[in-house]
Amino acid sequence: MLNFQDPALKQIHEKIENNERLNLSDGLKLFQTNDLLGLGKLAALVKERLHGPKVYYVFNQHVNYSNICVNRCKFCAFRRPKGHPEAYALNIEEILTKLKQAGNSIREIHVVGGLHPDLPYQYYLDLVRSLKENFPHAHIKAFTCVEIDHLARISGKDVKEVLSELKQAGLSCLPGGGAEIFAERIRQKLCPEKISGQRWLEIMKIAHELGIPSNATMLYGHLETLEERLEHLLALRNLQDQTKGFLCFIPLPFLPQKSYLKEISPTTGFEDLKMIAVSRLMLDNIPHIKAYWIFLGLKLAQVALHFGADDLHGTVYEEKISEFSGQEGEKALSREEIERVIREAGFQPVERDALYRPV
Ligand code: SF4
């Protein structure tokens, strides 16, 4: 019998016990509660039902092939204009050399970058093909919907054709970035040049229909309201009902330190844990919820495993986006370290591939 300080949680517990879907008003109650531990218990209950004691991680590497981007999203500390002293674009040989430094037991290569004004479409196809040829045991998880839209524009092809060609070159799945917050009101303020939330969902739908699964993300903790967070989650849940293509949801806290929105206070641990728990409870049809330790910090990500998260992302050899954002702490973990963190939290580590199959 679970006890709750907040009677609203008791009612929601009954709905969960009866497998009733939560609505926006339930979501608001979850966000507004101060009974953090009660909220955690609810999310942990659902996580336990889905995954028992298992917590997943992947032996992976990130490739941020270029930080040059034609967009100017205000929350982005990674992007540099062409010609800036810190701007870079890696050629395929340089990427392969970097990846080989970490050995060849990599299971997943996570590739994202800016919208480069000059890199040709062929570069992206060759990159995916070379990664697959050189790391045949790894899944290539590459390009946000924002990049896919960019590739469609520079190639003159439609999204379906671009995704089909990438799949043929070796693409396994999409990482799910670029979703930010779907609310147009916020996108106009934060990232007016970026594709709309509607377009993001449309591209994901096409990918899923082509048999390319994906993750989904949300950037929270900036200008959005709690309702806008929930509308974002419900839009994902709605698409998932149709396609079943989302593997995992990743709530990403906004890191203001080096962005153009420094006046915004960073999220607190309380808020981050609530976000993980609410995601687990609202997204009843998305199998996995990730505690992305690179943004949350490893210690909070470990605690998040008791708030509904069942995935700790991966070992990560090199990652530039959080580094440019001023996030401090660990930059990479060994298998032993990540497994220790999971075991110490009381769970059973399961090494997985990019599609969440145990390896
Ligand atoms: S978030 Fe992505 S699209 Fe926006 S400026 Fe940064 S790299 Fe470019």
Residues whose N, C-alpha, C, O or C-beta is under 5 A from the ligand:
A	BS01	SF4	C69 N71 R72 C73 C76 R79 G113 G114 L115
